[in-house]
């Protein structure tokens, strides 16, 4: 909306020239999201309590968590609203990537909302079946990939992979270089679509698995979204992308505003979700945040950096995979409990210490991801 004002008034009122700059709009989108979160937070918490939308704790988890039963959940609705509204206010709404990321975020949020609603309705920590949840996530991710394929046909995107440490190694993600026409040989893009599905479903569930301690997941999201804000700005900036040898994608600049909004919204939610939490994000928050982070990473061609951008999410997901695999193959557990944060809880670490140390690790991962800009 404000970008529209710039187009209409910048020649008449000099002040509106500020709205042309991505950095200005990103900063104020972030502040808008933060302000909305801080203002709406108490009202949302109060309403969730009135509707008795409380968290149900799984019985096999650490016993200390039983005290958290009844804490308002589904706070992801607040996170999403406070990220989407500033994006709509401050970005150029003619940009296809803005709508693609917003649509993907809302779709993943809808899956999470349905899952959370089932838990509240049944009054237990069992929502959608794992199969149903995975199928819905795969469907959304596949549609997202198909849209990118059609944008490739319009020369608005490229399915070629960008490798962080290799300047000139950018292989096309196709079955054959001779089958690049999406209209004639659509199946040539099947590897790319499968790759996108793996990245997005993996990211969404990794954030979901990390959301087990007060403020842990949302703090890591703040760090990951901040790193993505920098990477998105660089990818959309002609001079910086050339200097740092990053693929220049002029149409993705507006996604910097979405990333900034995500940072502001997450910071605002952290105010209420910090230990001891007044509200939980629920699956409506974790699934959508993971999906949004993955969607931006895929669009700006940094999907191979995603394991470092969201390093803690990857570590948490791997701990679950290793635990399950080890138990099925050897009938032995590697950790006291998975995900990894529960292992440290049962090892005697205080919850606040685990959260702080995981945030530090997440920051180290993100800084390493940003450092690759100079290592190309």
FENKANOR-V680962 format. One record per residue. N is the residue number from 1. RES is the residue in three letters. PHI is phi as a letter, one per 20 degrees, with the letter a starting at -180 (NA if undefined). OMEGA is omega in whole degrees, -180 to 180 (none if undefined). Layout:
# FENKANOR-V680962
n = [N N]
res = [RES RES]
phi = [PHI PHI]
omega = [OMEGA OMEGA]
This chain:
# FENKANOR-V680962
n = [1 2 3 4 5 6 7 8 9 10 11 12 13 14 15 16 17 18 19 20 21 22 23 24 25 26 27 28 29 30 31 32 33 34 35 36 37 38 39 40 41 42 43 44 45 46 47 48 49 50 51 52 53 54 55 56 57 58 59 60 61 62 63 64 65 66 67 68 69 70 71 72 73 74 75 76 77 78 79 80 81 82 83 84 85 86 87 88 89 90 91 92 93 94 95 96 97 98 99 100 101 102 103 104 105 106 107 108 109 110 111 112 113 114 115 116 117 118 119 120 121 122 123 124 125 126 127 128 129 130 131 132 133 134 135 136 137 138 139 140 141 142 143 144 145 146 147 148 149 150 151 152 153 154 155 156 157 158 159 160 161 162 163 164 165 166 167 168 169 170 171 172 173 174 175 176 177 178 179 180 181 182 183 184 185 186 187 188 189 190 191 192 193 194 195 196 197 198 199 200 201 202 203 204 205 206 207 208 209 210 211 212 213 214 215 216 217 218 219 220 221 222 223 224 225 226 227 228 229 230 231 232 233 234 235 236 237 238 239 240 241 242 243 244 245 246 247 248 249 250 251 252 253 254 255 256 257 258 259 260 261 262 263 264 265 266 267 268 269 270 271 272 273 274 275 276 277 278 279 280 281 282 283 284 285 286 287 288 289 290 291 292 293 294 295 296 297 298 299 300 301 302 303 304 305 306 307 308 309 310 311 312 313 314 315 316 317 318 319 320 321 322 323 324 325 326 327 328 329 330 331 332 333 334 335 336 337 338 339 340 341 342 343 344 345 346 347 348 349 350 351 352 353 354 355 356 357 358 359 360 361 362 363 364 365 366 367 368 369 370 371 372 373 374 375 376]
res = [UNK UNK UNK UNK UNK UNK UNK UNK UNK UNK UNK UNK UNK UNK UNK UNK UNK UNK UNK UNK UNK UNK UNK UNK UNK UNK UNK UNK UNK UNK UNK UNK UNK UNK UNK UNK UNK UNK UNK UNK UNK UNK UNK UNK UNK UNK UNK UNK UNK UNK UNK UNK UNK UNK UNK UNK UNK UNK UNK UNK UNK UNK UNK UNK UNK UNK UNK UNK UNK UNK UNK UNK UNK UNK UNK UNK UNK UNK UNK UNK UNK UNK UNK UNK UNK UNK UNK UNK UNK UNK UNK UNK UNK UNK UNK UNK UNK UNK UNK UNK UNK UNK UNK UNK UNK UNK UNK UNK UNK UNK UNK UNK UNK UNK UNK UNK UNK UNK UNK UNK UNK UNK UNK UNK UNK UNK UNK UNK UNK UNK UNK UNK UNK UNK UNK UNK UNK UNK UNK UNK UNK UNK UNK UNK UNK UNK UNK UNK UNK UNK UNK UNK UNK UNK UNK UNK UNK UNK UNK UNK UNK UNK UNK UNK UNK UNK UNK UNK UNK UNK UNK UNK UNK UNK UNK UNK UNK UNK UNK UNK UNK UNK UNK UNK UNK UNK UNK UNK UNK UNK UNK UNK UNK UNK UNK UNK UNK UNK UNK UNK UNK UNK UNK UNK UNK UNK UNK UNK UNK UNK UNK UNK UNK UNK UNK UNK UNK UNK UNK UNK UNK UNK UNK UNK UNK UNK UNK UNK UNK UNK UNK UNK UNK UNK UNK UNK UNK UNK UNK UNK UNK UNK UNK UNK UNK UNK UNK UNK UNK UNK UNK UNK UNK UNK UNK UNK UNK UNK UNK UNK UNK UNK UNK UNK UNK UNK UNK UNK UNK UNK UNK UNK UNK UNK UNK UNK UNK UNK UNK UNK UNK UNK UNK UNK UNK UNK UNK UNK UNK UNK UNK UNK UNK UNK UNK UNK UNK UNK UNK UNK UNK UNK UNK UNK UNK UNK UNK UNK UNK UNK UNK UNK UNK UNK UNK UNK UNK UNK UNK UNK UNK UNK UNK UNK UNK UNK UNK UNK UNK UNK UNK UNK UNK UNK UNK UNK UNK UNK UNK UNK UNK UNK UNK UNK UNK UNK UNK UNK UNK UNK UNK UNK UNK UNK UNK UNK UNK UNK UNK UNK UNK UNK UNK UNK UNK UNK UNK UNK UNK UNK UNK UNK UNK UNK UNK UNK]
phi = [NA f f f f g f e d f e d c g g f f g f f e f f f f f f f f f f f f f f f f f f e g g f f f f f f f f e l e d f d e f f e f g f f f f f e g n f g c m f f f f g f f f e f g f f f f d e e f e e f f f f f f f f f f f f f f f f f f f f f f f f f f e l b e c d f f g f f f f f f f f f f f f f g f f f f f f f f f e m d b c e f e d e g d c f d e c f f e c f b f e c e e f f e c f f f e g g f f f f f f f f f f f f f f f f f f f f c c f n f f f f f f g f f f f f f g f f f f f f e e f f f f f f e l d g f c g e e g f f g f f f f f f f f f f f f f g g e e f f f f e b d f m f f e f f f f f f f f f f f f f f e m c f f e g f e g d g f f f f f f f f f f f f f f f f f e d l c e e d f a d f g f f f f f f e o f f g f f f f f f f f f f f f f g f f f g f f f f d d f]
omega = [-180 177 176 176 177 -178 -176 -168 -172 178 -177 -179 -173 -178 -175 173 178 -177 177 -173 179 -178 179 -178 177 180 -177 173 178 179 177 179 179 -180 179 -180 -178 -178 -175 -176 -179 -180 179 179 -180 -180 179 177 180 180 179 177 -176 -179 174 -174 179 -174 -177 179 177 -176 -180 -177 -179 179 -179 -180 180 176 -179 179 -176 176 176 175 178 -180 -177 179 -176 173 -176 -177 178 177 178 -178 -168 -177 176 -172 173 -178 -175 -177 177 -179 179 180 178 179 179 179 180 -180 177 177 180 177 180 179 179 179 179 -180 179 179 -179 -178 -178 -179 175 -176 177 179 176 174 -180 -179 -180 -179 180 -179 179 178 178 -180 180 -179 -180 178 177 179 179 178 177 178 179 174 175 180 179 180 177 -178 177 179 179 179 175 -180 -173 -171 -178 -174 -170 180 -178 -177 176 -177 -178 175 179 177 -179 -178 -174 -177 -175 -178 -177 -176 -177 -178 179 -178 -179 177 178 -179 178 179 180 179 -180 -178 -173 178 179 -179 -179 -179 178 176 179 179 -179 -177 -179 178 -176 175 -175 -176 -176 176 177 176 177 -178 -179 180 177 178 179 177 179 -177 180 178 179 -179 -179 -177 -174 -176 -179 -179 178 -179 -178 178 175 -180 -178 -179 -172 -176 -177 -177 -177 178 175 -180 177 180 177 178 179 177 -179 180 -180 177 179 179 179 178 -177 -177 180 -177 -9 -171 173 -178 175 -178 -177 179 178 177 -174 -179 -179 179 177 178 -180 179 180 -179 179 -179 179 -177 -178 175 177 -178 178 174 -176 178 177 177 177 -174 -179 178 180 180 180 180 179 180 178 180 -180 -179 -179 -179 -180 -178 -179 -177 -172 -175 178 178 177 -178 176 176 176 0 -169 -177 177 177 -180 175 -179 176 175 178 174 -177 -179 179 178 -178 -178 -178 176 175 179 179 179 179 178 177 -177 178 176 178 180 -179 180 177 179 -179 -178 none]
